[in-house]
Structure formats: C-alpha cells, structure tokens
Amino acid sequence: MAAGLLTRGSTQFGLFVILFIMWVVFSSLAPGFLSRFNLNSVGRSVAIDIVVGFAQMVVLATGGMNLSVGAIGVCSVMTLGYLLQMWGLPISVAILLTLGLGGVLGWLNGFAITRTGVNSFVVTLATASLFTGAMLIFSKGVPLNGLPPELGAFAKSSVGRVPTLAIVAIGIGIALYVLFKHSVLGRQILAAGANPRTAEMSGVPVDRVIVFVHVLSGVLAAAAAIMLTAKNGAALPGAAGDDWLLPSFLAPVIGGTSLAGGLISVVGTIFGALLVSTIRSGLLVLQIGNFWLQLFLGIFLLCAILLERYRSALSVRAQTRAA
C-alpha cells in the first residue's frame, strides 16, 4: 500500500506539482480564485469529494468497484431530510440512522456479489438504478427545505481558516489510513485484492472481506451525503447521483489506487479529490461551461488509467526479471 509520503518521484508528489501549477494558472487568470470566499467554498467542496473518493477507494482495494455510490448518496440525502423534517428527530440520531442505511445498502451490494458470483460492476450497476428509483418513488423527488439551521451552520463553520467539513474528511482519512496500514483487517482487504485465491488459501475470509468493504463504502457514501446536505442546507434529490460517479473513480485512481486491487493510497485520494475540486472551482470562476468540466475530468481519468496500466506493466516486468 502506498505509504502516502510526499517524496520526489511518487504519485503524490506528481499530483502536488500539477495542483501547484493549476493554482498558479487559475489565480493568474482569475484573481477571485484566491479570495477567502472561494477558498472556503473549495474547502467545503473538496471535503465532500474526498469522502466520495474514499467510498470508491475501499472497494477498489479488493479489485471491485461500486457504481452505486451516487445512488446510495441520493438515498442518504433524502433519508436524512425525511428524518429531520418529517419525523423531527434530533440531528445526531438522524445522522446515525442515515449512516446505518448506507451500511445496509452497501451490505446488499456485497451480499449479492458474494452469493451470486456476479461481477461487482454488473451488481452495483443494477442496484444503482434500483436504489435511485426506489428513493425517487418514495420521496416523489420533492426537495426538503425545512431542515434544522444548526446543520447548515455546522457546514459553514471553520476552525481557524479550515472549514469544519474538511476537518471531518481528514479525520475519516486518518481512520482509513490506520485501518489499511496498521490493522489485520486492512491487510486482509489488500491481500484479497492482490490475489483472492492465494488470500483464501492463506485463511483470509475473502467473501466476508468483500461484504465488509461494500458496507464501509455505503457508510462513507452516506457520510458524504450528510456533508452535502449540510452544505446545501436542504435535502435535494438531484444533489448526488450520477454527478458522483466520475469523481468517485477519479480521486483514488489518479492518487495511486490500483484498479486491479491490492494497492491504495489515502493521501493520494485526498490530492486527487483536491484536483477535482480545483478544476471545478477554477472553471466556475473563469465562467467556463460545465461541459468543459466533464471533458477535463474525463481526460484526467483516462490518463490516470493509462498511467496505472503502465505502472502495472513495469511492476510485472520487474518481477519477471527478479525471478
């Protein structure tokens, strides 16, 4: 697993250089890019992108994928709004129940994958449509705007100049770093992703690991949805969904997480999410259309996939020579 150190020649160092260049370019073309208001907005947006990236990263660690991250986000957004506005539950209770829902939806994904043996791409593609459709039928696609003001106030708050949402995202990142770097379960996840058959022969409960990462992915998607709802100050049915799919892959993949499994980078995912938010904010400040954003993000994801394949080929070649 990538240790996450910003060393010369590492993926994280390369991302840092790209980010630095982009910040110089955007600040030169649009002085408002470095305004306190815009930086605060970027900080809150990147916090959500980071957690969305984590939701995909934990599944990629096993060599799978979760195309239902956005759908779980939609369900979580509307569930949180319903619990707060319609049932009047305390914020803490509503958040816990929403996280629980995310875990249950993730468990359904993992259970279906391990029981049927069908590829995670197919299963989560199907459940993405199922989750989204069910939630839109249940909520009728009506936004919920009567949420407690304390929720929005939390999203707007800062510790010094650091948005509170960013601190939450970093806290989640630290927890994931400890999980993958310093726990038996984390090593089992990476082993299952690197070589499932060998891992199973070594006593790793591969099916349980797959179910666990999907549960964790669902909880993280729900956490991102809670952060997004707090940021918007309302539960909007179109706030997550398909808009999360590309960033969820982009952040971890360009950060050094392998699509083949067995290799992840928490720090790289954070830098990848920061790159996504930087591009989005920069184009917005420059008043460039949203279709350009999709073009740039698609180009970055394609380049990241090609680079990841190149790194894998070099690794295989080095192992062959060593043998």
Secondary structure, 3 states (H helix, E strand, C coil): CCCCCCCCCCHHHHHHHHHHHHHHHHHHHCHHHHCHHHHHHHHHHHHHHHHHHHHHHHHHCCCCCCCCHHHHHHHHHHHHHHHHHHCCCCHHHHHHHHHHHHHHHHHHHHHHHHHHCCCHHHHHHHHHHHHHHHHHHHHCCCCECCCCHHHHHHHHCEECCEEHHHHHHHHHHHHHHHHHHHCHHHHHHHHHHHCHHHHHHCCCCHHHHHHHHHHHHHHHHHHHHHHHHHHHCCECCCCCHHHHHHHHHHHHHHCCCCCCCCCCCHHHHHHHHHHHHHHHHHHHHCCCCHHHHHHHHHHHHHHHHHHHHHHHHHHHHHHHHHC
